[in-house]
Amino acid sequence: ELRAASEEAARRGAREAGAERTAAEAAEALRRCRAAAVDERKAWEGEREEAAKRLGELEAEVGSLQRSLILHKQESQAEHLLLREERQALQLERLMERSSQEATELRRDRDLLLERHEELAAENARLRGTHRRDSAPAQLLPGAAAFEAVTT
């Protein structure tokens, strides 16, 4: 009985030692898991901080790109307005050139008309002088004398 009790105690001791070993191994595994969780959390926080930093950089880049886009649009609008003004200036220049040509043509036509008027006036005066010399005042009909008086 003693032997049986002794063997039972030895088995119980072995079981307890095994249980203690298992408990120690489990405690070590738990400690490693906790350490890994802490390391993983630190890594995650580092990644989060890095992601937040990158997000800030990207937001700054987006802001810069938006400002560049706004400036580009403004420059484009300014160029468009400048081109429109240049086209209008060219149209005005062409219009002024056409007006100048028309004015030159009108002056030339006026000069030709004045020359023709002078020629006709000279011809009229010549014809009147010839008419007066050819006919005596007594020979004129009463209507012709009135016409002569009005036209001279």
Backbone as CSV, one residue per row, in Angstrom:
resi,resn,N_x,N_y,N_z,CA_x,CA_y,CA_z,C_x,C_y,C_z
1,GLU,0.812,-1.162,0.000,0.000,0.000,0.000,0.870,1.245,0.000
2,LEU,1.898,1.127,0.718,2.817,2.239,0.769,3.444,2.474,-0.596
3,ARG,3.775,1.362,-1.178,4.353,1.458,-2.494,3.330,2.064,-3.452
4,ALA,2.092,1.586,-3.359,1.051,2.081,-4.242,0.840,3.566,-3.961
5,ALA,0.836,3.956,-2.701,0.650,5.343,-2.348,1.836,6.147,-2.825
6,SER,3.003,5.564,-2.711,4.220,6.231,-3.137,4.215,6.410,-4.646
7,GLU,3.781,5.351,-5.334,3.718,5.453,-6.806,2.661,6.467,-7.204
8,GLU,1.558,6.433,-6.442,0.472,7.391,-6.738,0.977,8.798,-6.486
9,ALA,1.739,8.985,-5.428,2.276,10.302,-5.116,3.267,10.714,-6.191
10,ALA,4.056,9.737,-6.669,5.025,10.039,-7.720,4.280,10.433,-8.994
11,ARG,3.221,9.692,-9.289,2.443,10.013,-10.496,1.780,11.388,-10.333
12,ARG,1.274,11.609,-9.150,0.625,12.890,-8.904,1.679,13.989,-9.004
13,GLY,2.837,13.739,-8.459,3.937,14.705,-8.523,4.327,14.956,-9.981
14,ALA,4.390,13.836,-10.763,4.734,13.965,-12.178,3.640,14.750,-12.891
15,ARG,2.377,14.443,-12.533,1.250,15.165,-13.164,1.311,16.644,-12.774
16,GLU,1.602,16.883,-11.504,1.670,18.277,-11.053,2.842,18.985,-11.714
17,ALA,3.981,18.253,-11.823,5.143,18.842,-12.486,4.820,19.095,-13.939
18,GLY,4.132,18.146,-14.576,3.711,18.320,-15.972,2.735,19.483,-16.097
19,ALA,1.811,19.567,-15.129,0.840,20.653,-15.137,1.549,21.975,-14.914
20,GLU,2.539,21.990,-14.014,3.294,23.220,-13.773,4.075,23.609,-15.023
21,ARG,4.672,22.586,-15.681,5.428,22.827,-16.910,4.474,23.372,-17.979
22,THR,3.310,22.733,-18.078,2.316,23.176,-19.055,1.852,24.588,-18.708
23,ALA,1.637,24.869,-17.432,1.207,26.198,-16.995,2.310,27.205,-17.293
24,ALA,3.559,26.821,-17.054,4.685,27.718,-17.322,4.794,27.965,-18.826
25,GLU,4.640,26.902,-19.607,4.697,27.044,-21.072,3.548,27.929,-21.557
26,ALA,2.347,27.732,-20.959,1.192,28.530,-21.332,1.412,29.990,-20.942
27,ALA,2.006,30.209,-19.746,2.288,31.573,-19.300,3.300,32.230,-20.228
28,GLU,4.324,31.458,-20.642,5.337,31.972,-21.569,4.698,32.289,-22.913
29,ALA,3.833,31.392,-23.395,3.144,31.617,-24.669,2.266,32.857,-24.572
30,LEU,1.572,33.026,-23.429,0.727,34.197,-23.225,1.577,35.470,-23.206
31,ARG,2.735,35.397,-22.511,3.639,36.555,-22.471,4.128,36.897,-23.870
32,ARG,4.483,35.873,-24.665,4.937,36.107,-26.037,3.810,36.701,-26.889
33,CYS,2.587,36.190,-26.688,1.428,36.717,-27.429,1.190,38.177,-27.081
34,ARG,1.304,38.462,-25.760,1.102,39.855,-25.343,2.193,40.751,-25.923
35,ALA,3.441,40.256,-25.901,4.563,41.026,-26.451,4.358,41.236,-27.959
36,ALA,3.907,40.172,-28.632,3.652,40.271,-30.077,2.521,41.261,-30.335
37,ALA,1.489,41.227,-29.480,0.361,42.157,-29.635,0.831,43.585,-29.431
38,VAL,1.694,43.800,-28.420,2.235,45.138,-28.172,3.062,45.583,-29.370
39,ASP,3.924,44.669,-29.872,4.758,44.996,-31.031,3.883,45.301,-32.259
40,GLU,2.829,44.469,-32.409,1.933,44.668,-33.544,1.192,45.995,-33.413
41,ARG,0.772,46.320,-32.181,0.085,47.587,-31.970,1.024,48.751,-32.249
42,LYS,2.278,48.648,-31.790,3.256,49.708,-32.055,3.485,49.850,-33.562
43,ALA,3.595,48.695,-34.241,3.780,48.728,-35.697,2.562,49.362,-36.362
44,TRP,1.351,48.988,-35.920,0.126,49.540,-36.494,0.063,51.056,-36.267
45,GLU,0.428,51.480,-35.028,0.433,52.910,-34.731,1.457,53.640,-35.593
46,GLY,2.603,53.016,-35.800,3.624,53.600,-36.684,3.103,53.702,-38.113
47,GLU,2.431,52.650,-38.571,1.858,52.676,-39.921,0.775,53.748,-40.013
48,ARG,-0.039,53.842,-38.943,-1.095,54.850,-38.920,-0.500,56.254,-38.970
49,GLU,0.555,56.476,-38.173,1.212,57.783,-38.180,1.816,58.072,-39.558
50,GLU,2.435,57.047,-40.140,3.019,57.193,-41.476,1.922,57.486,-42.504
51,ALA,0.784,56.771,-42.378,-0.339,56.993,-43.291,-0.903,58.397,-43.102
52,ALA,-0.999,58.855,-41.851,-1.501,60.208,-41.576,-0.545,61.248,-42.159
53,LYS,0.748,61.001,-42.011,1.754,61.904,-42.567,1.636,61.937,-44.094
54,ARG,1.499,60.777,-44.708,1.373,60.676,-46.173,0.081,61.354,-46.644
55,LEU,-0.979,61.164,-45.849,-2.242,61.809,-46.175,-2.080,63.330,-46.157
56,GLY,-1.387,63.839,-45.148,-1.122,65.281,-45.073,-0.329,65.759,-46.282
57,GLU,0.681,64.967,-46.673,1.483,65.326,-47.841,0.619,65.331,-49.105
58,LEU,-0.239,64.320,-49.228,-1.112,64.239,-50.404,-2.115,65.393,-50.427
59,GLU,-2.649,65.735,-49.252,-3.582,66.865,-49.185,-2.880,68.160,-49.574
60,ALA,-1.643,68.332,-49.126,-0.870,69.518,-49.497,-0.617,69.530,-51.004
61,GLU,-0.304,68.365,-51.566,-0.059,68.264,-53.004,-1.338,68.574,-53.788
62,VAL,-2.476,68.054,-53.295,-3.761,68.330,-53.943,-4.043,69.831,-53.890
63,GLY,-3.806,70.451,-52.744,-4.009,71.894,-52.620,-3.124,72.665,-53.592
64,SER,-1.873,72.240,-53.691,-0.951,72.886,-54.624,-1.427,72.714,-56.064
65,LEU,-1.879,71.511,-56.386,-2.381,71.249,-57.739,-3.638,72.068,-58.025
66,GLN,-4.504,72.208,-57.022,-5.716,73.017,-57.209,-5.353,74.475,-57.455
67,ARG,-4.373,74.989,-56.683,-3.938,76.370,-56.892,-3.322,76.522,-58.283
68,SER,-2.527,75.534,-58.691,-1.930,75.574,-60.031,-3.013,75.553,-61.102
69,LEU,-4.027,74.735,-60.890,-5.133,74.650,-61.847,-5.864,75.979,-61.933
70,ILE,-6.106,76.592,-60.791,-6.779,77.899,-60.773,-5.929,78.925,-61.517
71,LEU,-4.622,78.936,-61.244,-3.731,79.874,-61.933,-3.723,79.597,-63.435
72,HIS,-3.689,78.318,-63.800,-3.683,77.951,-65.217,-4.975,78.422,-65.893
73,LYS,-6.107,78.245,-65.202,-7.390,78.701,-65.757,-7.383,80.215,-65.926
74,GLN,-6.864,80.917,-64.922,-6.811,82.372,-65.004,-5.912,82.818,-66.149
75,GLU,-4.746,82.147,-66.290,-3.843,82.470,-67.393,-4.505,82.181,-68.730
76,SER,-5.207,81.075,-68.795,-5.897,80.701,-70.027,-6.967,81.732,-70.369
77,GLN,-7.726,82.165,-69.364,-8.749,83.189,-69.591,-8.109,84.498,-70.036
78,ALA,-6.992,84.849,-69.415,-6.296,86.086,-69.785,-5.798,85.993,-71.228
79,GLU,-5.230,84.848,-71.595,-4.775,84.652,-72.969,-5.946,84.731,-73.941
80,HIS,-7.078,84.139,-73.551,-8.265,84.177,-74.405,-8.718,85.628,-74.609
81,LEU,-8.746,86.397,-73.507,-9.142,87.797,-73.617,-8.154,88.590,-74.466
82,LEU,-6.867,88.293,-74.299,-5.841,88.967,-75.079,-6.009,88.661,-76.565
83,LEU,-6.258,87.389,-76.884,-6.471,87.009,-78.285,-7.714,87.694,-78.850
84,ARG,-8.773,87.752,-78.052,-9.991,88.411,-78.512,-9.720,89.896,-78.766
85,GLU,-8.979,90.537,-77.848,-8.643,91.946,-78.044,-7.791,92.142,-79.285
86,GLU,-6.848,91.226,-79.514,-6.013,91.317,-80.713,-6.864,91.173,-81.970
87,ARG,-7.820,90.218,-81.959,-8.707,90.047,-83.115,-9.534,91.310,-83.336
88,GLN,-10.039,91.874,-82.245,-10.831,93.098,-82.369,-9.976,94.243,-82.900
89,ALA,-8.721,94.314,-82.437,-7.820,95.359,-82.920,-7.555,95.175,-84.414
90,LEU,-7.360,93.928,-84.846,-7.151,93.668,-86.272,-8.396,94.028,-87.077
91,GLN,-9.577,93.678,-86.548,-10.815,94.030,-87.236,-10.960,95.549,-87.341
92,LEU,-10.634,96.242,-86.257,-10.709,97.696,-86.257,-9.716,98.282,-87.251
93,GLU,-8.522,97.717,-87.277,-7.495,98.175,-88.214,-7.972,97.985,-89.654
94,ARG,-8.553,96.809,-89.935,-9.074,96.550,-91.289,-10.206,97.522,-91.623
95,LEU,-11.077,97.754,-90.635,-12.185,98.678,-90.846,-11.665,100.084,-91.125
96,MET,-10.659,100.497,-90.349,-10.080,101.825,-90.562,-9.419,101.902,-91.939
97,GLU,-8.749,100.823,-92.339,-8.109,100.783,-93.646,-9.169,100.891,-94.747
98,ARG,-10.261,100.113,-94.584,-11.354,100.169,-95.553,-11.967,101.566,-95.592
99,SER,-12.158,102.160,-94.411,-12.718,103.508,-94.337,-11.797,104.508,-95.017
100,SER,-10.506,104.346,-94.807,-9.528,105.235,-95.429,-9.579,105.086,-96.947
101,GLN,-9.676,103.836,-97.413,-9.775,103.602,-98.858,-11.057,104.208,-99.404
102,GLU,-12.164,104.022,-98.680,-13.433,104.587,-99.124,-13.369,106.107,-99.128
103,ALA,-12.727,106.686,-98.111,-12.586,108.135,-98.052,-11.745,108.625,-99.223
104,THR,-10.678,107.910,-99.545,-9.828,108.270,-100.686,-10.637,108.197,-101.976
105,GLU,-11.418,107.124,-102.112,-12.250,106.978,-103.306,-13.291,108.094,-103.382
106,LEU,-13.903,108.428,-102.232,-14.894,109.506,-102.212,-14.252,110.847,-102.563
107,ARG,-13.043,111.117,-102.062,-12.339,112.357,-102.404,-12.030,112.402,-103.905
108,ARG,-11.598,111.246,-104.423,-11.303,111.168,-105.859,-12.584,111.414,-106.670
109,ASP,-13.686,110.767,-106.244,-14.962,110.969,-106.937,-15.392,112.434,-106.835
110,ARG,-15.220,113.026,-105.656,-15.573,114.445,-105.471,-14.745,115.321,-106.393
111,ASP,-13.423,115.030,-106.435,-12.550,115.819,-107.307,-12.967,115.685,-108.762
112,LEU,-13.311,114.440,-109.179,-13.768,114.231,-110.551,-15.078,114.980,-110.810
113,LEU,-15.993,114.917,-109.817,-17.258,115.645,-109.964,-17.032,117.148,-110.026
114,LEU,-16.097,117.656,-109.210,-15.794,119.096,-109.247,-15.211,119.482,-110.606
115,GLU,-14.308,118.635,-111.113,-13.740,118.894,-112.439,-14.842,118.914,-113.491
116,ARG,-15.713,117.900,-113.409,-16.810,117.809,-114.381,-17.743,119.007,-114.222
117,HIS,-17.996,119.413,-112.980,-18.846,120.592,-112.742,-18.212,121.831,-113.364
118,GLU,-16.896,121.980,-113.139,-16.188,123.132,-113.727,-16.249,123.083,-115.246
119,GLU,-16.056,121.882,-115.806,-16.134,121.742,-117.258,-17.533,122.118,-117.751
120,LEU,-18.555,121.594,-117.046,-19.932,121.895,-117.462,-20.249,123.373,-117.277
121,ALA,-19.752,123.974,-116.190,-19.976,125.404,-115.964,-19.307,126.224,-117.069
122,ALA,-18.086,125.826,-117.429,-17.374,126.532,-118.509,-18.129,126.363,-119.823
123,GLU,-18.568,125.139,-120.087,-19.336,124.867,-121.308,-20.639,125.660,-121.288
124,ASN,-21.318,125.724,-120.143,-22.553,126.481,-120.001,-22.302,127.966,-120.256
125,ALA,-21.231,128.485,-119.658,-20.886,129.896,-119.844,-20.562,130.175,-121.313
126,ARG,-19.836,129.252,-121.932,-19.487,129.417,-123.338,-20.742,129.428,-124.192
127,LEU,-21.645,128.490,-123.876,-22.881,128.409,-124.647,-23.755,129.643,-124.428
128,ARG,-23.790,130.176,-123.237,-24.568,131.385,-122.953,-23.997,132.571,-123.726
129,GLY,-22.660,132.645,-123.671,-22.007,133.744,-124.401,-22.300,133.645,-125.883
130,THR,-22.254,132.483,-126.455,-22.528,132.277,-127.871,-23.988,132.598,-128.145
131,HIS,-24.854,132.176,-127.266,-26.291,132.402,-127.437,-26.599,133.898,-127.418
132,ARG,-25.981,134.639,-126.539,-26.226,136.069,-126.407,-25.720,136.809,-127.639
133,ARG,-24.577,136.351,-128.129,-24.018,137.015,-129.293,-24.860,136.744,-130.534
134,ASP,-25.387,135.523,-130.580,-26.136,135.122,-131.770,-27.532,135.746,-131.824
135,SER,-28.119,136.064,-130.714,-29.484,136.586,-130.728,-29.538,137.942,-130.051
136,ALA,-30.308,138.823,-130.640,-30.445,140.146,-130.045,-31.539,140.087,-129.003
137,PRO,-31.481,140.937,-127.978,-32.496,140.907,-126.946,-33.899,141.189,-127.490
138,ALA,-34.030,141.967,-128.524,-35.339,142.274,-129.057,-35.952,141.059,-129.733
139,GLN,-35.135,140.174,-130.198,-35.625,139.009,-130.910,-36.069,137.895,-129.985
140,LEU,-35.733,137.971,-128.706,-36.100,136.911,-127.754,-37.595,136.943,-127.497
141,LEU,-38.159,135.803,-127.358,-39.553,135.682,-126.978,-39.688,136.069,-125.515
142,PRO,-40.870,136.534,-125.098,-41.026,136.943,-123.698,-40.659,135.826,-122.720
143,GLY,-41.010,134.564,-122.956,-40.670,133.441,-122.064,-39.199,133.175,-122.058
144,ALA,-38.539,133.300,-123.190,-37.104,133.061,-123.292,-36.347,134.128,-122.534
145,ALA,-36.830,135.386,-122.577,-36.155,136.462,-121.831,-36.261,136.221,-120.341
146,ALA,-37.417,135.728,-119.901,-37.577,135.427,-118.471,-36.678,134.268,-118.060
147,PHE,-36.599,133.279,-118.933,-35.699,132.127,-118.637,-34.276,132.598,-118.587
148,GLU,-33.863,133.461,-119.525,-32.512,133.996,-119.552,-32.236,134.785,-118.302
149,ALA,-33.199,135.568,-117.840,-33.011,136.372,-116.646,-32.858,135.503,-115.402
150,VAL,-33.615,134.429,-115.343,-33.541,133.540,-114.181,-32.231,132.752,-114.199
151,THR,-31.774,132.300,-115.349,-30.583,131.447,-115.405,-29.307,132.239,-115.284
152,THR,-29.312,133.538,-115.517,-28.074,134.328,-115.419,-27.909,134.961,-114.109
